């Protein structure tokens, strides 16, 4: 991940509804949720939810897949891990053992 991609991801998560969407999709796991259900659970209108989903998708934090007429979204944990890895790239002033527990936690495959 480069700086531009990291800024895009952080900007996407820096908005309340988008952060709520991302957290909801993380909770939903590998099955994800249909767009309409995301909107309903968060109490937002569908076109607003769609705009937020697009931003998160462009930032590499979520993925969409079509199932018939339904679009189902899932959290892109690889994209999220890449963001966290970028943020922690030079952590601990050259002593990576201090960061090892955090790095191991974010590289765990859900």
PALO-969453 format. One record per residue (C-alpha): x, y, z; residue number from 1. Coordinates in steps of 0.001 Angstrom, whole numbers. Layout:
N
<marmar x="X" y="Y" z="Z" k="NUM"/>
...
end
This chain:
110
<marmar x="0" y="0" z="0" k="1"/>
<marmar x="1232" y="3478" z="-761" k="2"/>
<marmar x="497" y="6813" z="888" k="3"/>
<marmar x="-2268" y="7760" z="-1581" k="4"/>
<marmar x="-4131" y="4498" z="-985" k="5"/>
<marmar x="-3741" y="4852" z="2787" k="6"/>
<marmar x="-5145" y="8382" z="2683" k="7"/>
<marmar x="-8107" y="7149" z="632" k="8"/>
<marmar x="-8838" y="4347" z="3112" k="9"/>
<marmar x="-8473" y="6582" z="6154" k="10"/>
<marmar x="-10671" y="9247" z="4561" k="11"/>
<marmar x="-13320" y="6634" z="3823" k="12"/>
<marmar x="-13314" y="5478" z="7441" k="13"/>
<marmar x="-13249" y="9077" z="8690" k="14"/>
<marmar x="-16974" y="9520" z="8087" k="15"/>
<marmar x="-19424" y="8221" z="10705" k="16"/>
<marmar x="-21802" y="6273" z="8461" k="17"/>
<marmar x="-18985" y="4703" z="6453" k="18"/>
<marmar x="-17239" y="3638" z="9650" k="19"/>
<marmar x="-20532" y="2097" z="10811" k="20"/>
<marmar x="-20905" y="286" z="7466" k="21"/>
<marmar x="-17371" y="-1088" z="7632" k="22"/>
<marmar x="-17788" y="-2279" z="11216" k="23"/>
<marmar x="-21125" y="-3889" z="10340" k="24"/>
<marmar x="-19518" y="-5766" z="7457" k="25"/>
<marmar x="-16614" y="-6882" z="9637" k="26"/>
<marmar x="-19167" y="-8280" z="12101" k="27"/>
<marmar x="-21068" y="-10001" z="9288" k="28"/>
<marmar x="-17958" y="-11959" z="8300" k="29"/>
<marmar x="-17356" y="-13746" z="5020" k="30"/>
<marmar x="-21058" y="-13913" z="4096" k="31"/>
<marmar x="-21406" y="-10139" z="4126" k="32"/>
<marmar x="-24742" y="-8385" z="3757" k="33"/>
<marmar x="-26981" y="-7222" z="929" k="34"/>
<marmar x="-26949" y="-3479" z="271" k="35"/>
<marmar x="-30596" y="-3082" z="1293" k="36"/>
<marmar x="-30005" y="-4789" z="4616" k="37"/>
<marmar x="-27013" y="-2565" z="5332" k="38"/>
<marmar x="-29165" y="506" z="4729" k="39"/>
<marmar x="-31984" y="-861" z="6902" k="40"/>
<marmar x="-29729" y="-1825" z="9796" k="41"/>
<marmar x="-28086" y="1590" z="9842" k="42"/>
<marmar x="-31294" y="3518" z="9268" k="43"/>
<marmar x="-30133" y="5304" z="6119" k="44"/>
<marmar x="-31879" y="5631" z="2775" k="45"/>
<marmar x="-30657" y="3241" z="103" k="46"/>
<marmar x="-29174" y="5838" z="-2249" k="47"/>
<marmar x="-27164" y="7319" z="639" k="48"/>
<marmar x="-25964" y="3844" z="1637" k="49"/>
<marmar x="-25023" y="3182" z="-1977" k="50"/>
<marmar x="-22850" y="6300" z="-2092" k="51"/>
<marmar x="-21071" y="5271" z="1117" k="52"/>
<marmar x="-20570" y="1717" z="-162" k="53"/>
<marmar x="-19009" y="3092" z="-3336" k="54"/>
<marmar x="-16488" y="5180" z="-1366" k="55"/>
<marmar x="-15520" y="2204" z="806" k="56"/>
<marmar x="-15189" y="1" z="-2253" k="57"/>
<marmar x="-12988" y="2506" z="-4094" k="58"/>
<marmar x="-10810" y="2734" z="-966" k="59"/>
<marmar x="-10235" y="-1038" z="-1081" k="60"/>
<marmar x="-12002" y="-1713" z="2221" k="61"/>
<marmar x="-15037" y="-3633" z="956" k="62"/>
<marmar x="-15918" y="-5827" z="-2040" k="63"/>
<marmar x="-19209" y="-6335" z="-3822" k="64"/>
<marmar x="-20580" y="-9474" z="-5415" k="65"/>
<marmar x="-23807" y="-9990" z="-7299" k="66"/>
<marmar x="-26226" y="-12756" z="-6303" k="67"/>
<marmar x="-29047" y="-12635" z="-8802" k="68"/>
<marmar x="-30590" y="-9199" z="-8426" k="69"/>
<marmar x="-28918" y="-8548" z="-5079" k="70"/>
<marmar x="-25526" y="-6971" z="-4492" k="71"/>
<marmar x="-23842" y="-8392" z="-1404" k="72"/>
<marmar x="-20979" y="-6551" z="285" k="73"/>
<marmar x="-18180" y="-7991" z="2414" k="74"/>
<marmar x="-15336" y="-6358" z="4292" k="75"/>
<marmar x="-12080" y="-6718" z="2373" k="76"/>
<marmar x="-9869" y="-7844" z="5223" k="77"/>
<marmar x="-6805" y="-7943" z="2969" k="78"/>
<marmar x="-7269" y="-4267" z="2171" k="79"/>
<marmar x="-7765" y="-3476" z="5848" k="80"/>
<marmar x="-4677" y="-5485" z="6867" k="81"/>
<marmar x="-2679" y="-3686" z="4175" k="82"/>
<marmar x="-3752" y="-360" z="5678" k="83"/>
<marmar x="-2772" y="-1437" z="9180" k="84"/>
<marmar x="532" y="-2828" z="7938" k="85"/>
<marmar x="1269" y="480" z="6178" k="86"/>
<marmar x="533" y="2408" z="9364" k="87"/>
<marmar x="2782" y="134" z="11419" k="88"/>
<marmar x="5513" y="-309" z="8813" k="89"/>
<marmar x="8232" y="1473" z="10782" k="90"/>
<marmar x="6867" y="1002" z="14263" k="91"/>
<marmar x="8688" y="736" z="17546" k="92"/>
<marmar x="11810" y="2664" z="16577" k="93"/>
<marmar x="13513" y="-318" z="14987" k="94"/>
<marmar x="12399" y="-2827" z="17620" k="95"/>
<marmar x="9652" y="-4814" z="15848" k="96"/>
<marmar x="9373" y="-7326" z="18703" k="97"/>
<marmar x="7430" y="-4676" z="20631" k="98"/>
<marmar x="4826" y="-4600" z="17852" k="99"/>
<marmar x="4730" y="-8344" z="17171" k="100"/>
<marmar x="1491" y="-9011" z="19148" k="101"/>
<marmar x="-359" y="-6335" z="17178" k="102"/>
<marmar x="1079" y="-7479" z="13851" k="103"/>
<marmar x="142" y="-11100" z="14582" k="104"/>
<marmar x="-3376" y="-10042" z="15565" k="105"/>
<marmar x="-3957" y="-8164" z="12302" k="106"/>
<marmar x="-2545" y="-10925" z="10146" k="107"/>
<marmar x="-4855" y="-13555" z="11636" k="108"/>
<marmar x="-7046" y="-14928" z="8872" k="109"/>
<marmar x="-10723" y="-14660" z="9867" k="110"/>
end
